[in-house]
Amino acid sequence: MITYFVVQSFTLGSKGAFLADIPLQATGPDHALRLAERLAATKVGVIAFSRSGDLATGEFEDATVLFMSGDLPSDVAEAMAA
C-alpha cells in the first residue's frame, strides 16, 4: 500500500472561474501542511489531502483532507464534505 500526499491550489480566471494550479506532491503530512499554509497566503483556495491504495490493483481509499482554506470549486468542496 502507498500513500500520496497532494496539495492543490486554485486561482480565479479573468471571468471569475476557478482554475486549478499544478498539483504539488508532498513527502508526508507535515510537508503537505506547510506547503498548503504557504500557498493559502496567495491563492484563492487550497486543499491538501492524502490518499492510500494499492498500485497493483488500482484500488484506493477515499481522500483524507489534511488542510482546507479559502474558496474552492463547488464540486471539490462537496466531494471533500461527503
Rosetta silent file (secondary structure, phi, psi, omega in degrees, C-alpha in Angstrom):
SEQUENCE: MITYFVVQSFTLGSKGAFLADIPLQATGPDHALRLAERLAATKVGVIAFSRSGDLATGEFEDATVLFMSGDLPSDVAEAMAA
SCORE:     score description
SCORE:     0.000 S_00000001
   1 L     0.000  142.405  179.617    0.000    0.000    0.000 S_00000001
   2 E  -126.499  149.666  176.336    1.189    3.502   -0.829 S_00000001
   3 E  -121.861  127.047  175.490    0.005    6.892    0.407 S_00000001
   4 E   -99.345  143.089  174.727    0.129   10.010   -1.727 S_00000001
   5 E  -120.310  122.480 -172.683    0.102   13.493   -0.207 S_00000001
   6 E  -129.845  141.147  173.609   -1.143   16.208   -2.549 S_00000001
   7 E  -119.384  121.265  179.458   -1.622   19.961   -2.295 S_00000001
   8 E  -116.723  123.339  177.155   -3.999   21.513   -4.834 S_00000001
   9 E  -112.832  161.263 -177.854   -4.345   25.288   -5.085 S_00000001
  10 E  -132.869  145.433  171.676   -6.758   27.381   -7.145 S_00000001
  11 E  -121.559  168.044  177.045   -6.695   30.823   -8.739 S_00000001
  12 E  -100.518  133.926  176.622   -9.535   32.800  -10.297 S_00000001
  13 L   -77.058  177.584 -176.631   -9.630   33.257  -14.054 S_00000001
  14 L   -62.304  -26.118  179.284  -10.481   36.502  -15.797 S_00000001
  15 L  -102.900   15.739  176.745  -14.199   35.660  -15.793 S_00000001
  16 L    85.990    5.102  178.935  -14.255   34.513  -12.167 S_00000001
  17 L   -81.865  146.354  176.303  -13.967   30.793  -12.870 S_00000001
  18 E   -71.560  135.986  175.243  -11.767   28.643  -10.660 S_00000001
  19 E  -120.798  124.703  178.826   -8.562   27.454  -12.309 S_00000001
  20 E   -76.858  129.388  174.350   -6.698   24.522  -10.784 S_00000001
  21 L   -78.742  173.337  176.863   -2.984   25.130  -10.420 S_00000001
  22 L   -64.776  126.533  179.870   -0.488   22.325  -10.959 S_00000001
  23 L   -67.389  145.524  179.273   -0.914   19.888   -8.030 S_00000001
  24 E  -109.799  130.183  175.986    2.094   19.502   -5.762 S_00000001
  25 E   -90.816  130.496  179.364    3.087   16.150   -4.336 S_00000001
  26 E  -102.617  162.187 -177.826    4.362   16.329   -0.752 S_00000001
  27 L   -85.809  -13.709 -179.465    6.635   13.873    1.018 S_00000001
  28 L  -177.261 -179.470 -176.403    4.357   13.467    4.031 S_00000001
  29 H   -65.093  -38.309  179.289    1.558   15.076    6.045 S_00000001
  30 H   -66.196  -41.938  178.263    3.759   17.728    7.661 S_00000001
  31 H   -63.550  -42.838  178.413    5.223   18.747    4.321 S_00000001
  32 H   -61.171  -42.723  179.198    1.731   18.924    2.784 S_00000001
  33 H   -63.363  -44.268  178.564    0.528   21.120    5.637 S_00000001
  34 H   -62.627  -44.661  178.206    3.483   23.504    5.301 S_00000001
  35 H   -61.335  -46.045 -178.157    3.018   23.800    1.530 S_00000001
  36 H   -63.302  -43.557  179.530   -0.728   24.377    1.879 S_00000001
  37 H   -62.964  -39.342  179.397   -0.330   27.033    4.575 S_00000001
  38 H   -66.477  -43.958 -179.774    2.242   28.872    2.463 S_00000001
  39 H   -68.408  -30.782 -177.932    0.038   28.782   -0.649 S_00000001
  40 H   -59.966  -23.866 -179.663   -3.053   29.879    1.307 S_00000001
  41 L   -72.529  -21.050 -174.674   -1.491   33.324    1.682 S_00000001
  42 L  -125.774   -8.037 -177.004   -1.562   33.956   -2.082 S_00000001
  43 L  -108.748  156.316  179.946   -4.189   31.647   -3.599 S_00000001
  44 L   -70.178  -29.436  178.484   -7.981   31.908   -3.618 S_00000001
  45 E  -159.051  148.924 -179.537   -8.279   28.370   -2.277 S_00000001
  46 E  -144.820  139.542  172.823   -6.067   25.484   -1.200 S_00000001
  47 E  -136.192  136.396  173.893   -6.697   21.893   -0.218 S_00000001
  48 E  -118.765  136.640 -178.567   -4.195   19.308    0.987 S_00000001
  49 E  -149.111  164.401  173.685   -5.148   15.664    1.164 S_00000001
  50 E  -122.231  156.747  178.381   -3.792   12.156    1.343 S_00000001
  51 E  -149.271  126.344 -177.538   -4.939    9.054   -0.468 S_00000001
  52 E  -110.889  147.396  178.179   -3.830    5.488    0.201 S_00000001
  53 E  -177.554 -173.948 -177.339   -4.124    2.488   -2.034 S_00000001
  54 E  -112.863  114.608 -179.483   -2.619   -0.396   -3.892 S_00000001
  55 L   -63.799  -33.360 -177.129   -0.923    0.404   -7.195 S_00000001
  56 L   -65.709  -38.730 -177.880   -1.087   -3.223   -8.313 S_00000001
  57 L   -98.630  -18.118 -177.505   -4.870   -3.439   -8.072 S_00000001
  58 L    78.460    9.553  179.716   -5.693    0.235   -8.616 S_00000001
  59 E   -90.367  125.738 -179.463   -7.891    0.266   -5.522 S_00000001
  60 E  -128.463  146.670  175.866   -7.649    3.441   -3.453 S_00000001
  61 L   -75.923  167.301  174.265   -9.386    4.638   -0.313 S_00000001
  62 L   -64.029  154.052  179.551  -11.271    7.920   -0.197 S_00000001
  63 L   -68.275  146.954  174.529   -9.138   11.008    0.250 S_00000001
  64 E  -110.622  120.613 -178.702   -8.442   12.315    3.749 S_00000001
  65 E   -75.635  128.920  178.058   -8.419   16.121    3.993 S_00000001
  66 E  -102.802  -27.965 -175.922   -5.394   17.488    5.832 S_00000001
  67 E  -161.822  139.887  176.091   -5.961   21.216    5.219 S_00000001
  68 E  -145.656  132.964 -178.567   -8.573   23.370    3.523 S_00000001
  69 E  -149.740  145.555  174.846   -8.553   27.153    3.169 S_00000001
  70 E    77.634 -158.572 -179.628  -10.307   29.842    1.171 S_00000001
  71 L   -93.812  139.252  179.083  -12.808   29.323   -1.611 S_00000001
  72 L  -126.912  153.801  174.582  -12.884   26.072   -3.544 S_00000001
  73 L   -55.487  145.037 -174.002  -14.820   24.994   -6.630 S_00000001
  74 H   -59.090  -36.637 -179.365  -18.205   23.650   -5.554 S_00000001
  75 H   -68.219  -33.333  176.820  -17.519   20.134   -6.846 S_00000001
  76 H   -71.298  -46.927  179.995  -14.296   19.901   -4.821 S_00000001
  77 H   -60.555  -42.303  178.953  -15.896   21.303   -1.670 S_00000001
  78 H   -66.585  -40.802 -179.817  -18.859   18.906   -1.985 S_00000001
  79 H   -64.899  -38.480 -178.617  -16.626   15.882   -2.596 S_00000001
  80 H   -76.795  -25.141  178.890  -14.493   16.652    0.443 S_00000001
  81 H   -77.815  -24.251 -176.820  -17.530   17.253    2.652 S_00000001
  82 L   -75.811    0.000    0.000  -19.023   13.844    1.781 S_00000001
